[in-house]
Amino acid sequence: MPVLIACNSVLRVGVPKDSQSKTKAQVAGGIVAGPMFVLAFTAIGARRQGYDWHRHAVSSLAAGDRGWQQRANFIVAGVLYSSAALGLGRCSRQSVAPHIVPSLVAGVGVGLIGSGVFVTDPVSGFPRTRGKHGSGKSSPAEITLSREGKLHNICAIPIFAGIPVAGLASALVAARRREYHWACLSAGSSLAMVGSFLLFGAAFGHESRLAGKGGVFQRISVASGFGWLTVLSLRALSSLRRSQRD
């Protein structure tokens, strides 16, 4: 908590008028980061032999010989969200509230960068690994998490926990202000992200009825959370433009 408070004190520094364009550019990064990230991993996955988007996680694209493409996608999106957090911290609390939201967005950026630096271990047979009997595939019992894989999973926490917390916090503030459309959108996106992420975890936990659908649930979770960040950034940018006209 002290770290978040300290981060907020930096993000909330006032912006002179001659820095408005810089702030708008930073916030605009938050608008494009999510759609760009989703389009990029969709295109990358379509070109990877043996990759099934229904079954395999997005992070699995970062492993293997051509994994640099998804690693770069993680890092670029992370940089954009980190920059957007600075811009959001300078926006009016009427458009971005409560104060902790920019810090949580910064955490998302750091988590994405970390996800690009630390590569996940093979999951559900992708990338293909050599099992004990030369089958080209490792059974779940044979796979143990590497140190890098554990760090990758830790980096996912500020993404899949931070966005729902930011969304629910925004929903509470919006409800108090009677901004019910924004409150419903924020709460709904948060619940959709959490719910689909839990289903994603269950699918990769080899639940029989969900096995083979883990990639679908993860994509719903990513789309819900990153979509909310896009709308938040659009809301902030609109507020900046109104204040500039005034």
Secondary structure, 3 states (H helix, E strand, C coil): CHHHHHHHHHHCCCCCHHHHHHHHHHHHHHHHHHHHHHHHHHHHHHCCCCCCCCCCCHHHHHCCCCCHHHHHHHHHHHHHHHHHHHHHHCCCCCCCCCCHHHHHHHHHHHHHHHHHHCCCCCECCECCCCCCCCCCCCCHHHCCCCHHHHHHHHHCHHHHCHHHHHHHHHHHHHHHCCCHHHHHHHHHHHHHHHHHHHHHHHHHCCCCCCCCCHHHHHHHHHHHHHHHHHHHHHHHHHHHHHHHHC
